[in-house]
């Protein structure tokens, strides 16, 4: 049973996609002539926020603007500027860590999660700053409880803890 369907009986599709709570703001496809009634996905790849799907006609569909999807990475550096290419950062550390959130301008609704995966933030704090705007009205926030996690959302050129 498919988890999502989108009927396409035209030469080009565009619109929104939502699958089990994961949504994308843009779905587009190359132009086709004489599409069959049902076009099934036969494969695909995901990289840096873009999902590229191949269908049975040999065409490709590109889906971007995901929300609700965690793209994870680990950080072992003591200083790191985060990017919008990931939505979950697992911090593995044994000393103080300084993280800079991405610029929140123009990415309203983007969610980012940070987790102390080593359980050391009670001794070695994780400090989070922003290059533009504020975080809940302040210039930084410290994570200082072992295994603590914070979820952030960009809105109105600021970061908010949710």
Buried (B, 14 or more C-beta within 10 A) or exposed (E): EEEEEEEBEEEEBEEEBEBEEBBBEBBEBEEBEEBEEEBEEEEBEEEEBBBBBBBEBEBBBBBBBBBEBEBEEEBEEEEBEBEBEBBBBBBBBEEBBBBBBBBBEEBEEBBBBBBBBBEBBEEBBBBBBBEEBBBEEEEBBEBBEEEBBBBBBBBEBBBBEE
